[in-house]
Amino acid sequence: MKLNFIKVNPTENMTVFVVDALPRTKYFEIANKIMNYNNIYAEQVGFIEKPILKNSNASARLQMMGGEFCGNASRSLAAVAVQRGFLNIKEEQGKYIVPLEVSGLDEVIYCEVEQLSSNAYDVAIKMPLQKSMKEIKVEYNDRVYKGIIVDLCGISHAVFLTQDKTIEKEFFQKVKSEIKNFDYDAFGIMFFNEKEEFMTPLVYVKETESLIWERSCGTGTVALGVVLSSIKKSNIDMNITQPGGQVKIITEWEDGCIRSIILKGMVYIVAEGQLYI
């Protein structure tokens, strides 16, 4: 099978979009093969579809490989939409407003795109607010790690504020046993070193059974921002450094809760062409 693809780099959270119309029953198999080191390799795969929501004004729909929601992939598709001149994009004061449908959400979301060159874009997305937060305790290597699960639309993350640098993937299995009764499409663990202000993301997608140390994670950055804003009970406007670079998180705290969340960062369109499955 020969497929058309676009490869994007949102803070090195390498993402491949499949352009061709395909049955969703094939997404699992195709995504796993594309992500493999012996293909074009990526941390995640999304499929570009036509909008399906009633009375939708979206320029396109992004269906992620496991039906999850992804902030970085959403920002990346907005950049692709601007580059390729998708419909329903508005220009306001030199920036483009791109409406998108994304798996895991039942509403249109909006991205603000500033084009810096033919393949480089600064993209901000207004993120859905968290649905809930709850504490989690994990026993690992004779220690108890305390974290906070932030339940977002289409994905959830456990945020651990720790200075440890030796936590391995086995830690996820402990977390997985703690959330066995929790309903999720994808689940991440965000290790945030407060002293160094550095976040390390580990993300699991249930449908594809993939568990990856990601170079950056958009929704994980949102979860961290929600936790920090809730702890400080104030607005957050900070760049979160991750293995692939920095992603900005901006929260608005008002009347004892978060009213708005913005995720912002660079997106590079690095390749396009055909691949073989």
Buried (B, 14 or more C-beta within 10 A) or exposed (E): EEBEBBBBBBBBBBBBBBBEEBEEEEBBEBBBBBBEEEBBEBBBBBBBBEBEEEEBEBBBBBBBBBBBBBBBBBBBBBBBBBBBEBEBBEEEEEBBBBBBBBBBBEEBBBBBBBBEEEBBBBBBBBBBBBEEBEEBEBEBEEEEBEBBBBBBBBBBBBBBBBEBEEBEEEBBEBBBEBBEEEEBBBBBBBBBBEEEEBBBBBBBBEBBEBBBEBBBBBBBBBBBBBBBBBEEEEBBBBBBBBBBBBBBBBBBBEEEEBEEBBBBBBBBBEBBEEBEE
